[in-house]
Amino acid sequence: MRQPALELRWSDKDGSVSDTPDLGPAPQRVAVHAEQVRRLVAEQFPEWADLPVEPVANGGWDNWTFHLGSALLVRLPSAAEYALAVEKEHRWLPTLAARLPLPIPTPLAKGKPGAGYPHPWSIYRWLDGERANVDRVADPVRFALDLAEFLAALQSVDAADGPQPGIHNWFRGGTLRTYGGKVDRALAGLDGQVDSELAREIWASALDARWDGVDRWFHGDVAEGNLLLDDGRLAAVIDFGTCGVGDPACDLAIAWTLLTTDGRRAFRKRLSVDDATWARGRGWALWKTLSTYSYSFQDPEDAEDFASARRILGEIFTEYTASVATRR
């Protein structure tokens, strides 16, 4: 079933019409425990009822994830908004998997509400690999090129009838203006902590960079936790809950969040990214990083997130400043 298309007419508080979607209130997450998952599997898929169920370490936010034996994975949306992606994943992931150069998750079975759990859910085959990070990547340029090859293949898949931006993917593939409020709130909270003037200049350049309007497939959350390595090389790409068709610039944020300077250069060249798309990709990286920076800089428990956000913001600032100097 096709997701509803993004209707770019939204009512502001004063009654005027805006082209900026409203993200709405924060999702109300539900807790899920292993015994509940055992009951769901036993009731709906008795062929797997004897397999042990164990939570996946660092299993994500949008979905609760559990090992089902050694070869399967149970994925349960943590809120109604995240559950909107289930139908999309079952419809499109098998199609995408057949056209991509690396393994991606493909659903084996779709469950329904039960055992006190209110949403549809899925069983997948487990994909082996370790989470990507700067220290684990064996060859940064090779990694960047492999990732670019994957995204180029994804963008080449026919986008006709693909899922348009919406709540199912928090408007990835749509206008960056959706996240303007998050940028403003983050910078207000970071007053004196970061170069707000430079951040606003980068954000403005991203908003001004026009998209050609041609729908292309995108993943929507190309991030460390969704890129799996085998012996330091890119081995699989997971978690397509935010995938869709539209502006693929959101997938470029990884250029600043994980890639090295040389890797970023190789990544951009392989994807033949023009200046406008690159600027929008930088904007996606910026709002995400500012949001992380704003909640983590004062809390010792978030020291690791803070260090990462500070590093990434430095990458964004340095790369943008260099690009401006080159144009002059």
Phi and psi in degrees as a GROMACS rama.xvg file:
@    title "Ramachandran Plot"
@    xaxis  label "Phi"
@    yaxis  label "Psi"
@TYPE xy
-73.7626  136.989  ARG-2
-68.1432  148.976  GLN-3
-58.3218  139.628  PRO-4
-67.5256  152.541  ALA-5
-73.559  116.446  LEU-6
-92.4522  110.334  GLU-7
-83.8548  51.6903  LEU-8
-141.053  114.062  ARG-9
-131.878  139.214  TRP-10
-84.9463  122.242  SER-11
-77.4306  171.916  ASP-12
-60.9831  -29.5796  LYS-13
-87.3959  5.21371  ASP-14
92.0138  -6.74834  GLY-15
-75.7185  165.587  SER-16
-99.98  132.82  VAL-17
-121.824  157.349  SER-18
-98.9845  15.5565  ASP-19
-105.845  119.299  THR-20
-65.0511  158.035  PRO-21
-105.147  121.772  ASP-22
-70.0941  -19.2152  LEU-23
76.8748  -175.879  GLY-24
-70.0878  162.269  PRO-25
-62.8957  139.564  ALA-26
-58.5899  143.691  PRO-27
-93.4983  102.378  GLN-28
-77.9595  147.955  ARG-29
-111.083  145.554  VAL-30
-84.4119  148.485  ALA-31
-134.624  135.612  VAL-32
-118.801  163.812  HIS-33
-60.6187  -39.8257  ALA-34
-63.2717  -36.4939  GLU-35
-62.8396  -41.7522  GLN-36
-65.7193  -41.4124  VAL-37
-57.1471  -42.5556  ARG-38
-65.6763  -43.525  ARG-39
-59.3119  -47.181  LEU-40
-64.44  -45.7038  VAL-41
-62.8531  -38.3952  ALA-42
-74.6843  -35.6991  GLU-43
-106.414  -25.5948  GLN-44
-136.252  70.4168  PHE-45
-59.2548  -21.3721  PRO-46
-64.072  -19.6344  GLU-47
-111.716  10.7434  TRP-48
-64.1182  -26.6287  ALA-49
-86.2307  -4.88361  ASP-50
-78.5934  140.709  LEU-51
-69.3134  149.007  PRO-52
-117.266  124.554  VAL-53
-138.529  139.529  GLU-54
-61.6743  144.68  PRO-55
-83.7354  129.136  VAL-56
-63.2017  135.537  ALA-57
52.2036  52.0153  ASN-58
-77.7559  1.22988  GLY-59
105.021  177.567  GLY-60
-108.561  -45.7464  TRP-61
-68.8732  -27.59  ASP-62
-134.967  144.871  ASN-63
-85.362  132.553  TRP-64
-124.115  140.52  THR-65
-136.869  138.789  PHE-66
-67.3753  138.591  HIS-67
-121.513  97.1941  LEU-68
67.0305  -156.683  GLY-69
-96.6203  -10.692  SER-70
-118.309  -6.25309  ALA-71
-124.364  163.054  LEU-72
-136.588  133.902  LEU-73
-103.52  131.053  VAL-74
-125.266  116.855  ARG-75
-123.721  115.849  LEU-76
-53.9059  140.077  PRO-77
-88.7298  -5.99226  SER-78
-157.541  163.945  ALA-79
-59.8382  -38.0528  ALA-80
-64.2331  -40.3352  GLU-81
-70.4781  -27.9553  TYR-82
-66.7497  -17.9017  ALA-83
-61.6714  -21.8423  LEU-84
-81.1891  -14.1424  ALA-85
-61.7109  -50.8886  VAL-86
-60.4164  -41.3377  GLU-87
-60.2185  -45.514  LYS-88
-63.13  -42.0583  GLU-89
-68.5748  -33.1141  HIS-90
-73.78  -42.9993  ARG-91
-107.138  -27.231  TRP-92
-62.7493  -39.335  LEU-93
-60.7497  -37.0004  PRO-94
-65.6888  -45.6651  THR-95
-65.8755  -41.9852  LEU-96
-57.1157  -35.3753  ALA-97
-70.4581  -13.6854  ALA-98
-116.662  6.24302  ARG-99
-112.383  148.796  LEU-100
-82.2282  -5.77601  PRO-101
-128.822  154.45  LEU-102
-61.85  142.735  PRO-103
-132.81  162.096  ILE-104
-67.032  138.469  PRO-105
-129.713  130.454  THR-106
-69.3803  140.171  PRO-107
-97.6576  -30.5597  LEU-108
-156.985  148.255  ALA-109
-114.987  122.936  LYS-110
-93.3525  168.106  GLY-111
-121.424  167.807  LYS-112
-54.6508  146.802  PRO-113
170.828  168.82  GLY-114
54.3228  31.5399  ALA-115
83.8362  0.560084  GLY-116
-99.186  130.808  TYR-117
-95.3538  0.0730193  PRO-118
-123.342  162.768  HIS-119
-65.74  155.4  PRO-120
-149.318  175.932  TRP-121
-140.791  155.582  SER-122
-116.768  131.132  ILE-123
-123.535  163.802  TYR-124
-80.1946  138.368  ARG-125
-71.9484  133.496  TRP-126
-106.089  123.518  LEU-127
-76.0519  154.834  ASP-128
147.204  162.487  GLY-129
-109.299  148.166  GLU-130
-58.5196  135.337  ARG-131
-71.6635  140.429  ALA-132
-152.91  173.599  ASN-133
-57.273  -40.6529  VAL-134
-74.9611  -24.4654  ASP-135
-89.5555  -19.2017  ARG-136
-71.694  122.454  VAL-137
-71.6528  -45.347  ALA-138
-132.729  101.967  ASP-139
-57.9415  -36.9785  PRO-140
-73.5456  -43.0259  VAL-141
-60.6273  -42.6501  ARG-142
-59.7638  -46.2235  PHE-143
-61.2557  -41.2875  ALA-144
-68.6663  -39.9436  LEU-145
-63.1636  -40.9332  ASP-146
-66.4422  -41.5678  LEU-147
-62.0889  -40.5454  ALA-148
-60.3892  -41.8434  GLU-149
-62.416  -47.7798  PHE-150
-68.0461  -34.5562  LEU-151
-62.8452  -42.0477  ALA-152
-65.4956  -40.6553  ALA-153
-62.241  -44.8686  LEU-154
-67.034  -20.902  GLN-155
-83.8276  -11.2295  SER-156
-68.2398  139.459  VAL-157
-55.1132  121.6  ASP-158
-88.6219  -2.89571  ALA-159
-57.5984  131.632  ALA-160
68.7501  6.21121  ASP-161
-68.5481  163.627  GLY-162
-71.4987  117.525  PRO-163
-73.7264  161.668  GLN-164
-55.5399  142.528  PRO-165
-174.974  -171.462  GLY-166
-61.141  -28.3892  ILE-167
-58.545  -24.1374  HIS-168
-134.336  21.3522  ASN-169
55.3472  36.5167  TRP-170
64.441  25.0625  PHE-171
-58.0511  143.885  ARG-172
87.0382  -5.61567  GLY-173
-106.969  -158.859  GLY-174
-71.9793  140.769  THR-175
-64.6455  -20.6628  LEU-176
-60.8028  -20.5199  ARG-177
-54.3964  -32.2507  THR-178
-102.762  11.7757  TYR-179
-61.7156  -38.9559  GLY-180
-62.6218  -38.2431  GLY-181
-65.3212  -39.4704  LYS-182
-63.7804  -46.6116  VAL-183
-61.0646  -44.2598  ASP-184
-66.516  -39.6846  ARG-185
-64.4416  -45.297  ALA-186
-67.0297  -34.2959  LEU-187
-63.6053  -39.807  ALA-188
-76.2752  -17.9728  GLY-189
-104.176  17.0517  LEU-190
-52.6675  120.895  ASP-191
88.1397  -10.5418  GLY-192
-94.7903  -28.3035  GLN-193
-134.315  169.33  VAL-194
-79.4671  87.8703  ASP-195
-64.5009  -34.978  SER-196
-63.2977  -43.8761  GLU-197
-67.813  -40.745  LEU-198
-59.6413  -43.7803  ALA-199
-67.2323  -33.9626  ARG-200
-64.7724  -43.5698  GLU-201
-64.8007  -42.4316  ILE-202
-62.6357  -43.8114  TRP-203
-62.4378  -39.8672  ALA-204
-65.35  -33.9646  SER-205
-68.7936  -42.2287  ALA-206
-66.2786  -31.4403  LEU-207
-80.7378  -14.3829  ASP-208
-79.9802  115.288  ALA-209
-81.8024  145.106  ARG-210
-93.6579  145.871  TRP-211
-76.0169  -5.82851  ASP-212
82.2998  2.39458  GLY-213
-87.7694  117.993  VAL-214
-65.4605  133.072  ASP-215
-136.811  152.745  ARG-216
-69.9243  143.606  TRP-217
-141.376  158.633  PHE-218
-80.4504  -46.2426  HIS-219
98.0122  -19.802  GLY-220
-150.424  59.9806  ASP-221
-77.0701  98.4824  VAL-222
-141.007  167.925  ALA-223
-49.7562  -47.9714  GLU-224
-68.697  -13.8056  GLY-225
-107.086  7.6808  ASN-226
-117.39  120.402  LEU-227
-104.733  139.596  LEU-228
-109.934  149.918  LEU-229
-130.182  114.454  ASP-230
53.6877  39.3083  ASP-231
85.9413  -4.27016  GLY-232
-109.511  150.726  ARG-233
-61.4329  124.096  LEU-234
-119.557  -23.9339  ALA-235
-165.179  158.493  ALA-236
-126.331  127.975  VAL-237
-121.83  176.628  ILE-238
57.9862  81.426  ASP-239
-98.5207  24.7196  PHE-240
-60.5176  -27.5468  GLY-241
-102.409  14.3023  THR-242
-69.0551  165.252  CYS-243
172.055  -168.209  GLY-244
-123.117  145.07  VAL-245
154.519  -138.534  GLY-246
-80.5825  116.87  ASP-247
-81.6859  7.76533  PRO-248
-59.8591  -25.848  ALA-249
-60.5778  -27.1497  CYS-250
-76.7452  -6.42065  ASP-251
-86.3687  -10.2636  LEU-252
-56.461  -29.6293  ALA-253
-60.4103  -22.6378  ILE-254
-60.0733  -30.4779  ALA-255
-100.914  -28.6407  TRP-256
-82.5945  -22.345  THR-257
-136.366  -36.4783  LEU-258
-74.2665  150.666  LEU-259
-78.0062  173.408  THR-260
-58.716  -47.3541  THR-261
-67.2053  -39.3753  ASP-262
-63.696  -41.4711  GLY-263
-61.8071  -40.7907  ARG-264
-64.5272  -44.8866  ARG-265
-66.1472  -39.717  ALA-266
-59.6946  -48.6958  PHE-267
-65.216  -41.9388  ARG-268
-63.5418  -43.542  LYS-269
-64.292  -36.1599  ARG-270
-85.343  -5.53887  LEU-271
51.7337  51.3901  SER-272
-81.8932  124.638  VAL-273
-76.9973  171.099  ASP-274
-62.162  -39.546  ASP-275
-67.056  -44.5893  ALA-276
-65.7027  -39.2635  THR-277
-61.8619  -41.4326  TRP-278
-64.3084  -40.0144  ALA-279
-66.9414  -39.7677  ARG-280
-60.8336  -40.6058  GLY-281
-61.613  -37.2686  ARG-282
-63.476  -40.176  GLY-283
-62.0165  -42.8896  TRP-284
-64.3139  -37.1809  ALA-285
-66.6681  -48.9086  LEU-286
-66.1887  -37.9574  TRP-287
-63.184  -43.6682  LYS-288
-68.3232  -42.3562  THR-289
-62.6099  -38.5625  LEU-290
-62.8478  -44.1048  SER-291
-65.9289  -43.5536  THR-292
-58.0318  -43.6235  TYR-293
-67.7812  -32.9518  SER-294
-89.8026  -14.1702  TYR-295
-107.407  -16.3766  SER-296
-72.3272  -18.5314  PHE-297
-107.411  -2.32307  GLN-298
-112.831  113.437  ASP-299
-57.1089  -28.6533  PRO-300
-68.8929  -18.8422  GLU-301
-105.72  25.7466  ASP-302
-60.4403  -37.3346  ALA-303
-67.5454  -43.1896  GLU-304
-63.7156  -39.4082  ASP-305
-63.1364  -45.765  PHE-306
-61.3657  -40.4953  ALA-307
-65.0662  -45.3927  SER-308
-63.1893  -40.2125  ALA-309
-64.0735  -41.8335  ARG-310
-62.6855  -45.8478  ARG-311
-66.2455  -41.483  ILE-312
-61.5461  -37.8836  LEU-313
-61.5875  -40.7348  GLY-314
-62.1687  -44.339  GLU-315
-63.2935  -47.963  ILE-316
-62.3253  -46.1207  PHE-317
-64.9304  -46.3181  THR-318
-65.1227  -41.062  GLU-319
-65.681  -45.712  TYR-320
-60.1062  -41.497  THR-321
-65.0083  -37.9459  ALA-322
-67.8307  -36.6593  SER-323
-66.202  -43.1958  VAL-324
-62.6706  -38.1333  ALA-325
-65.5706  -36.2543  THR-326
-72.2238  -21.447  ARG-327
